[in-house]
C-alpha cells in the first residue's frame, strides 16, 4: 500500500494539473469533451486524494500513540 505522503503528493499534483486545465483551456475546443470540465474532475479527485493522505497520516499517528 502507498504511504500517506505519496497519496498527498499525488493528490497535490492532480489538483495542480486540474487547476491549470480549468484556468487556461477555456478557448480550446475538443469535440468529445471540454477540458475545463476535465480540470474540475481532476481537481475533485486530487482533493479526495489529499484528504485521504491526511486521514491516513492522522490515523497512523493515533495508532502509534495508542500502542
ZAZA-72958 format. One line per 3 residues: number of its first residue (from 1); their letters; for each residue x, y, z negated of N, C-alpha, C, O, CB. Coordinates in Angstrom, 3 decimals. Atoms other than C-alpha are relative to their C-alpha. Glycine has a CB too. Layout:
! residues N
NUM> A> X/Y/Z/X/Y/Z/X/Y/Z/X/Y/Z/X/Y/Z | ...
END
This chain:
! residues 67
1> XXX> 0.834/-1.176/0.000/0.000/0.000/0.000/0.881/1.243/0.000/1.973/1.232/-0.568/-0.950/-0.004/-1.208 | -0.767/-1.233/-0.114/1.187/3.525/0.735/0.043/0.741/-1.335/-0.873/0.634/-2.150/-0.597/0.900/1.087 | -0.122/-0.767/1.234/2.419/5.775/-2.039/-0.920/1.223/0.055/-1.289/1.674/1.140/1.471/0.432/-0.232
4> XXX> 0.862/-1.191/0.016/0.272/8.716/-3.147/0.636/1.192/0.711/-0.063/2.008/1.312/-0.328/0.383/-1.433 | -0.684/-1.100/-0.679/2.910/11.105/-1.827/-0.165/-0.108/1.507/-0.336/0.900/2.193/1.487/0.017/-0.366 | 0.174/0.199/-1.434/2.622/9.570/1.628/-1.422/0.363/0.418/-1.618/0.982/1.464/0.318/-1.457/0.387
7> XXX> 1.373/-0.384/-0.295/-1.173/9.939/1.531/-0.148/1.519/0.037/-0.797/2.074/0.923/-0.953/-0.598/-1.036 | 0.091/-1.453/0.063/-0.798/13.567/0.526/0.674/0.642/1.209/0.132/1.575/1.801/0.632/0.518/-1.293 | -0.731/-0.572/-1.139/1.785/14.283/3.242/-0.749/-0.230/1.318/-0.854/0.683/2.137/1.412/-0.610/0.087
10> XXX> 0.759/0.283/-1.222/-0.240/12.560/5.986/-1.245/0.877/0.079/-1.589/1.377/1.150/-0.396/-1.486/0.060 | 1.179/-0.862/0.021/-3.336/14.485/4.918/0.334/1.438/0.321/-0.411/2.109/1.035/-0.671/-0.071/-1.341 | -0.405/-1.374/-0.270/-1.471/17.778/4.982/0.338/0.200/1.479/-0.002/1.228/2.063/1.200/0.377/-0.871
13> XXX> -0.331/-0.095/-1.419/-0.131/17.088/8.483/-1.271/-0.031/0.847/-1.419/0.757/1.781/0.949/-1.144/0.414 | 1.254/0.084/-0.759/-3.566/16.069/9.760/-0.805/1.284/-0.136/-1.375/1.770/0.840/-0.838/-1.197/-0.472 | 0.723/-1.241/0.214/-5.141/19.140/8.207/0.630/1.136/0.803/-0.077/1.945/1.403/-0.028/0.351/-1.490
16> XXX> -0.693/-1.046/-0.758/-2.488/21.378/9.777/-0.246/-0.104/1.500/-0.476/0.908/2.163/1.487/-0.063/-0.272 | 0.276/0.193/-1.430/-2.964/19.868/13.242/-1.448/0.366/0.308/-1.730/1.015/1.316/0.286/-1.464/0.424 | 1.405/-0.345/-0.199/-6.728/20.163/12.883/-0.243/1.496/-0.054/-1.033/2.029/0.724/-0.851/-0.685/-1.032
19> XXX> 0.142/-1.452/0.105/-6.441/23.786/11.813/0.537/0.685/1.252/-0.071/1.632/1.751/0.729/0.526/-1.248 | -0.554/-0.573/-1.226/-4.215/24.570/14.799/-0.948/-0.218/1.180/-1.165/0.693/1.979/1.377/-0.615/0.304 | 0.966/0.257/-1.073/-6.689/22.903/17.162/-1.220/0.905/-0.135/-1.722/1.437/0.855/-0.434/-1.474/-0.010
22> XXX> 1.190/-0.823/0.237/-9.561/24.796/15.580/0.250/1.460/0.346/-0.620/2.128/0.905/-0.444/-0.118/-1.452 | -0.266/-1.420/-0.182/-7.859/28.170/15.776/0.426/0.371/1.421/0.112/1.465/1.889/1.055/0.431/-0.960 | -0.648/-0.405/-1.240/-6.073/28.048/19.132/-0.525/-0.670/1.262/0.032/-0.443/2.336/1.434/-0.263/-0.108
25> XXX> 0.450/0.700/-1.211/-8.086/25.869/21.522/-1.429/0.333/0.387/-2.100/-0.486/1.015/0.123/-1.485/-0.191 | 1.370/-0.366/-0.360/-11.365/27.743/21.912/-0.191/0.161/1.494/-1.267/-0.141/2.010/-0.390/1.274/-0.692 | 0.124/-0.254/-1.428/-10.661/28.627/25.546/0.297/-1.232/0.860/0.093/-1.196/2.073/0.923/1.120/0.392
28> XXX> -0.330/1.206/-0.761/-9.562/25.111/26.563/-1.292/-0.764/0.270/-2.068/-1.027/-0.649/1.035/-0.897/-0.768 | 1.228/0.694/-0.384/-12.308/23.303/28.469/0.327/-1.418/0.457/0.970/-1.623/1.486/-0.743/0.771/1.119 | -0.138/1.414/-0.345/-12.299/19.499/28.485/-1.414/-0.553/0.130/-2.236/-0.319/-0.756/0.847/-0.799/-1.083
31> XXX> 1.378/0.427/-0.230/-15.403/17.794/29.914/-0.549/-0.994/-1.033/-1.759/-1.029/-1.258/-0.096/-0.610/1.351 | 0.498/1.073/0.865/-15.610/14.941/27.399/-0.313/0.487/-1.411/-1.357/0.139/-1.963/1.014/-1.125/-0.065 | 0.194/-0.478/1.366/-15.236/16.700/24.034/0.606/1.381/-0.145/1.365/1.835/0.711/0.622/-0.974/-1.022
34> XXX> -0.507/-1.340/0.284/-14.464/20.077/22.521/1.147/-0.115/-1.005/0.995/-0.737/-2.056/-1.134/0.929/-0.548 | -1.167/0.113/0.875/-11.015/20.443/20.963/-0.207/0.682/-1.345/0.392/0.275/-2.340/1.210/0.587/0.679 | 0.266/-0.637/1.289/-12.328/22.793/18.284/-0.742/-0.956/-0.933/-0.496/-0.961/-2.139/-0.813/1.291/0.195
37> XXX> 0.717/0.975/0.829/-14.693/20.052/17.075/0.932/-1.119/-0.445/0.821/-1.613/-1.567/-1.197/-0.584/0.767 | -1.011/0.993/0.386/-11.838/17.541/17.116/0.855/0.561/-1.132/1.222/-0.167/-2.054/0.893/-0.392/1.219 | -0.760/-0.645/1.059/-9.906/20.031/14.991/-0.730/-0.025/-1.331/-0.119/-0.264/-2.373/0.313/1.420/0.383
40> XXX> 0.786/0.036/1.234/-12.714/20.214/12.452/-0.022/-1.420/-0.581/0.098/-1.601/-1.792/-1.444/0.498/0.263 | -0.003/1.397/0.456/-12.884/16.411/12.272/1.348/-0.351/-0.623/1.395/-0.991/-1.673/-0.313/-0.960/1.173 | -1.329/0.262/0.564/-9.113/16.212/11.721/0.204/0.719/-1.322/0.855/0.191/-2.223/1.083/0.419/0.983
43> XXX> -0.104/-0.712/1.265/-9.357/18.847/9.012/-0.751/-0.719/-1.110/-0.271/-0.784/-2.242/-0.525/1.413/0.149 | 0.783/0.732/1.002/-12.052/16.863/7.211/0.736/-1.281/-0.409/0.855/-1.576/-1.598/-1.417/-0.339/0.549 | -0.717/1.236/0.312/-10.111/13.593/7.466/1.276/0.308/-0.784/1.609/-0.403/-1.733/0.338/-0.773/1.293
46> XXX> -1.199/-0.396/0.735/-6.924/15.348/6.339/-0.310/0.417/-1.421/0.430/0.079/-2.345/0.699/1.127/0.714 | 0.411/-0.389/1.348/-8.731/16.883/3.384/-0.340/-1.194/-0.871/0.004/-1.228/-2.053/-1.185/0.925/0.068 | 0.325/1.222/0.743/-10.069/13.492/2.348/1.273/-0.744/-0.369/1.394/-1.267/-1.477/-0.932/-0.912/0.825
49> XXX> -1.277/0.673/0.254/-6.573/12.028/2.654/0.780/0.702/-1.115/1.391/0.043/-1.957/0.843/-0.048/1.287 | -0.665/-0.761/1.061/-5.149/14.817/0.474/-0.657/-0.294/-1.348/0.033/-0.538/-2.338/-0.047/1.519/0.303 | 0.704/0.284/1.249/-7.828/14.263/-2.160/0.270/-1.419/-0.494/0.385/-1.647/-1.698/-1.498/0.207/0.184
52> XXX> -0.302/1.376/0.378/-7.155/10.515/-2.103/1.413/-0.113/-0.584/1.634/-0.839/-1.552/-0.149/-0.929/1.214 | -1.359/-0.005/0.543/-3.439/11.127/-2.637/0.048/0.600/-1.393/0.748/0.091/-2.268/0.931/0.768/0.921 | 0.056/-0.618/1.330/-4.190/13.429/-5.571/-0.659/-0.953/-0.990/-0.192/-1.092/-2.121/-0.771/1.345/0.048
55> XXX> 0.681/0.954/0.870/-6.609/10.866/-7.019/0.933/-1.139/-0.413/0.983/-1.517/-1.584/-1.239/-0.564/0.700 | -0.916/1.107/0.315/-4.022/8.077/-6.771/1.127/0.447/-0.908/1.577/-0.322/-1.758/0.580/-0.592/1.279 | -1.048/-0.520/0.876/-1.379/10.284/-8.391/-0.515/0.134/-1.424/0.160/-0.266/-2.372/0.511/1.356/0.509
58> XXX> 0.573/-0.186/1.338/-3.658/11.163/-11.305/-0.317/-1.341/-0.642/-0.064/-1.530/-1.831/-1.268/0.864/0.069 | 0.354/1.300/0.576/-4.876/7.596/-11.761/1.243/-0.809/-0.361/1.221/-1.550/-1.343/-0.872/-0.792/0.976 | -1.216/0.738/0.358/-1.338/6.172/-11.715/0.649/0.598/-1.236/1.245/-0.126/-2.032/0.996/-0.002/1.168
61> XXX> -0.540/-0.613/1.208/-0.257/8.700/-14.332/-0.808/-0.409/-1.227/-0.242/-0.639/-2.295/0.017/1.524/0.138 | 0.814/0.390/1.152/-3.193/7.811/-16.564/0.197/-1.478/-0.341/0.086/-1.859/-1.506/-1.484/0.284/0.276 | -0.287/1.412/0.260/-2.419/4.087/-16.170/1.317/-0.151/-0.751/1.427/-0.983/-1.652/0.047/-0.795/1.316
64> XXX> -1.306/0.053/0.692/1.191/4.675/-17.251/-0.115/0.523/-1.412/0.546/0.016/-2.318/1.058/0.808/0.765 | 0.159/-0.591/1.340/0.081/6.801/-20.206/-0.730/-0.947/-0.940/-0.451/-0.966/-2.139/-0.759/1.330/0.086 | 0.767/0.904/0.857/-2.349/4.164/-21.472/0.747/-1.285/-0.309/0.356/-2.022/-1.215/-1.318/-0.330/0.649
67> X> -0.774/1.233/0.235/0.238/1.365/-21.283/0.924/0.099/-1.159/1.632/-0.860/-1.468/0.786/-0.357/1.202
END
